[in-house]
């Protein structure tokens, strides 16, 4: 397929590179910052632009930009590109497919469920991809395309995709922030946080063998008040972290005491 990539961030970079490696032609990369577009264009042997007016006719237009920019991009594209040209898709977890309704007749969503960083290479074949299309024809086209990139492709409507995205925020974004706070506590006292790595790895590995609720350990599970109160008090110089600690401990204990279903 001939593809125009609108966006040059983490998701756009990994997706465009995967598409190029699968044999698709990335005709042009757009970013409002030309240097960013040029960086991605150099990886995909394509051309860069900071003007939507310079996008050529393509089979697929991928909008991989910040959620709040999508509506504006659609409005601009609708003035520049014939509504009959290509399929428009976005890559957002929380934005409905209905965003495109008034702008083009063929549209959809390609949502790769992964945490992407430009500087870190991943195995895209292992990334779950969730697809939604405006028609059976579009859905088949996008599904076939997704299968060229990943071994794990699922059809999912906008409502359930938004819930999946919320779940991913808990599983990834919040978890990574907890790592950040744990690192900070140790680094502020001159202790290397690498000592946590085996603990973190075992926490992840246990998920392969048991539900996370079953694998939960620590003072909050058994509500060891002496330990909980002492640790909370020791965080007084980190008031936000102290609040998180108290709420997290309460949530862990409440979940641990619920009857198993």
C-alpha positions in Angstrom: 0.0 0.0 0.0 1.0 3.6 -0.5 0.8 5.3 2.9 1.0 8.8 4.3 2.1 9.0 7.9 0.7 12.0 9.8 2.7 12.2 13.0 6.2 11.4 13.9 6.0 10.4 17.6 6.7 7.1 19.4 3.7 5.2 17.9 4.1 6.7 14.4 7.8 5.9 14.4 7.4 2.2 15.3 4.3 1.7 13.1 5.8 3.4 10.0 9.0 1.4 10.4 7.0 -1.9 10.7 5.0 -1.0 7.6 8.1 -0.2 5.6 9.7 -3.4 6.7 6.6 -5.3 5.6 7.1 -3.9 2.1 4.7 -1.0 2.1 5.6 2.4 0.7 5.6 5.4 3.1 5.2 8.2 0.6 5.5 11.1 3.0 5.8 11.8 6.7 4.1 14.9 8.1 4.9 16.7 11.4 4.4 20.3 12.4 8.1 20.1 13.2 9.9 19.5 10.0 13.0 18.1 11.8 10.9 15.4 13.4 9.3 14.4 10.1 12.7 14.3 8.5 14.0 11.9 11.3 11.2 9.4 10.6 11.4 9.9 6.8 15.1 8.9 6.9 14.1 5.6 8.6 11.4 4.8 6.1 13.1 6.0 2.9 10.3 8.6 2.4 9.9 12.3 2.2 9.2 14.8 5.0 6.9 17.7 5.1 5.5 20.2 7.7 2.6 21.1 5.5 -0.6 19.0 5.1 -1.0 20.6 1.7 2.0 18.6 0.4 0.5 15.2 1.2 0.1 13.1 -2.0 -2.7 10.8 -3.0 -2.4 7.5 -1.0 -4.2 4.3 -0.2 -4.0 4.9 3.5 -3.6 8.0 5.7 -2.5 7.2 9.3 -3.2 9.9 11.8 -0.9 9.1 14.7 -0.9 12.4 16.7 -2.0 13.5 20.1 -5.7 12.9 20.7 -6.6 16.5 21.0 -5.0 17.2 17.6 -7.1 14.7 15.6 -10.2 16.8 15.0 -8.2 19.7 13.7 -6.1 17.4 11.4 -9.3 15.9 10.0 -10.8 19.3 9.4 -7.7 20.4 7.5 -7.4 17.1 5.5 -11.0 17.3 4.4 -10.2 20.6 2.7 -7.1 19.3 1.0 -7.8 15.6 0.1 -10.7 14.2 -1.9 -13.1 12.3 0.4 -12.8 9.4 -2.1 -9.0 9.1 -1.7 -7.8 6.3 0.6 -8.7 5.1 4.0 -8.2 7.3 7.0 -7.3 5.7 10.3 -6.1 6.9 13.7 -4.0 4.9 16.3 -5.6 6.3 19.5 -7.0 4.1 22.2 -9.6 6.4 23.6 -10.9 8.2 20.5 -14.0 6.8 18.8 -14.0 5.8 15.2 -16.9 8.2 14.8 -14.5 11.0 14.7 -14.1 10.5 10.9 -17.8 10.2 10.0 -18.2 13.7 8.7 -14.9 13.9 6.9 -14.5 10.8 4.8 -16.5 7.7 3.7 -13.8 5.0 4.4 -12.1 5.1 7.8 -11.0 3.0 10.8 -8.7 2.5 13.7 -5.4 0.6 14.0 -4.5 0.5 17.7 -1.3 -1.2 18.7 -1.3 -2.0 22.4 2.3 -1.4 23.5 4.5 1.2 25.2 6.6 2.7 22.5 9.8 4.7 22.9 11.7 5.8 19.7 15.1 4.7 21.0 14.0 1.2 21.9 13.5 -1.4 19.2 10.7 -3.9 19.8 9.4 -7.1 18.1 6.3 -5.7 16.3 5.1 -9.2 15.5 4.4 -9.7 19.2 2.4 -6.4 19.6 -1.4 -6.9 19.9 -3.2 -4.8 17.3 -6.9 -3.9 17.6 -8.8 -3.0 14.5 -12.1 -1.3 13.7 -13.5 -0.3 10.3 -16.3 1.7 9.0 -17.5 -1.1 6.7 -16.8 -4.8 6.1 -14.5 -3.8 3.2 -12.5 -1.4 5.2 -12.3 -3.8 8.2 -11.0 -6.6 6.0 -8.4 -4.3 4.4 -7.1 -3.1 7.8 -7.2 -6.6 9.3 -5.2 -8.0 6.4 -2.7 -5.1 6.9 -2.5 -5.7 10.6 -1.8 -9.4 10.1 1.3 -8.4 8.1 2.7 -6.6 11.1 1.6 -8.8 14.0 0.7 -12.3 15.0 -2.0 -11.0 17.4 -4.8 -9.1 15.6 -8.3 -8.6 17.1 -11.4 -6.7 16.1 -12.6 -4.4 18.8 -15.2 -1.6 18.8 -14.6 1.9 20.1 -16.3 1.4 23.5 -14.3 -1.7 24.4 -11.1 -0.2 23.0 -11.5 2.8 25.3 -11.8 0.4 28.2 -8.7 -1.5 27.0 -6.8 1.8 26.9 -7.9 2.6 30.5 -6.7 -0.8 31.6 -3.4 -0.3 29.8 -3.0 3.0 31.7 -3.2 1.1 35.0 -1.0 -1.8 33.8 1.7 0.3 32.2 1.6 4.0 32.9 0.7 3.8 36.6 3.0 0.9 37.2 5.9 2.6 35.5 5.3 5.7 37.7 5.5 3.4 40.8 8.9 2.3 39.5 9.9 6.0 39.2 8.8 6.7 42.8 10.6 3.6 44.1 13.8 4.7 42.2 13.5 8.1 43.7 13.4 6.9 47.3 16.6 4.9 46.8 18.5 7.4 44.7 17.8 10.2 47.2 19.6 8.1 49.8 22.4 7.0 47.5 21.2 3.5 47.0 21.3 1.9 43.5 17.8 1.1 42.4 19.1 -1.8 40.3 18.7 -4.0 43.4 15.0 -3.8 42.7 15.3 -5.4 39.2 15.0 -9.1 40.4 11.9 -8.1 42.5 10.3 -6.3 39.5 11.1 -9.2 37.2 9.6 -11.8 39.5 6.5 -9.7 39.9 6.0 -9.7 36.1 6.9 -13.4 35.8 4.3 -14.4 38.3 1.6 -13.1 36.0 2.3 -16.1 33.7 1.3 -18.5 36.5 -1.3 -16.8 38.6 -3.7 -13.9 38.7 -2.2 -10.7 40.1 -4.6 -10.7 43.0 -3.3 -14.1 44.0 0.3 -13.0 43.7 -0.2 -9.9 45.8 2.1 -9.7 48.9 3.2 -7.1 51.4 1.9 -5.4 54.6 -1.3 -4.0 53.0 -2.6 -7.5 52.2 -2.6 -8.5 55.9 -3.1 -4.9 57.1 0.0 -4.7 59.3 -0.8 -1.3 60.7 2.5 -0.9 62.5 4.4 -1.2 59.3 1.9 0.7 57.2 1.8 3.7 59.6 5.6 3.7 60.0 6.2 3.7 56.2 3.5 6.3 55.6 5.2 8.6 58.3 8.6 8.1 56.7 7.2 9.6 53.5 6.3 13.0 55.1 8.9 14.8 53.0 7.1 13.4 49.9 3.5 14.4 50.5 2.1 13.3 47.1 3.9 9.9 47.5 2.5 9.6 51.0 -1.0 10.1 49.7 -0.5 7.5 47.0 1.0 5.1 49.5 -2.1 5.4 51.8 -4.6 5.0 49.0 -2.7 2.2 47.4 -2.4 0.3 50.7 -6.2 0.7 51.3 -7.0 -0.5 47.8 -4.8 -3.5 48.1 -6.3 -4.5 51.4 -9.9 -4.0 50.2 -9.2 -6.1 47.1 -7.5 -8.8 49.2 -10.5 -9.1 51.6 -13.1 -9.4 48.8 -14.5 -13.0 48.4 -13.1 -14.8 45.4 -15.6 -15.1 42.5 
